Amino acid sequence: MQGYITADVVAKNWGISKRRVQVLCSEGRVEGAVKHGGVWAIPINAIKPEALRPGKKGE
């Protein structure tokens, strides 16, 4: 798929773990991410979501 990269590549670009990227995708916090088989396909231009801080949930 052109225009998409894997969670592994995104993790290196964003400086976080691959597992954290997968969790963000499954929570719907990475816009445009889709799962094909067992692999997340993330748009090249995806933006790292803001960290949720205590008190921000549900706002």
C-alpha positions in Angstrom: 0.0 0.0 0.0 1.5 3.3 -1.1 1.2 6.2 1.3 1.2 4.0 4.4 3.9 2.9 6.8 4.0 0.3 9.5 3.8 0.8 13.3 7.5 -0.1 13.5 8.5 2.8 11.3 6.1 5.2 13.1 7.5 4.1 16.5 11.0 5.1 15.4 9.9 8.4 13.9 7.9 9.4 17.0 10.4 8.0 19.6 7.9 5.6 21.2 7.5 1.9 21.3 5.8 -0.2 18.5 3.3 -1.5 21.1 2.3 2.1 22.1 1.7 3.0 18.4 -0.5 -0.1 18.1 -2.5 0.9 21.2 -2.9 4.4 19.9 -4.2 3.0 16.6 -6.6 0.6 18.2 -8.0 3.4 20.4 -8.7 5.4 17.2 -6.2 8.2 18.1 -4.1 8.0 15.0 -6.2 9.5 12.1 -6.4 7.3 9.0 -4.8 4.2 10.5 -6.3 0.9 9.3 -5.6 -2.7 10.2 -4.8 -5.2 7.4 -4.6 -8.7 8.8 -2.5 -8.2 11.9 -0.6 -5.2 10.7 -1.5 -1.5 11.2 -1.1 0.7 8.1 -0.6 4.3 9.1 -0.6 7.2 6.7 2.9 8.7 6.1 1.7 12.1 7.1 0.0 10.9 10.4 0.5 13.2 13.4 1.5 11.9 16.8 -1.5 12.4 19.1 -1.2 14.5 22.2 -0.7 12.6 25.5 -3.7 12.3 27.7 -3.1 13.9 31.0 -5.1 13.3 34.2 -8.2 15.3 34.0 -8.3 15.5 30.2 -10.3 12.3 29.6 -13.9 13.0 28.8 -13.4 16.7 28.2 
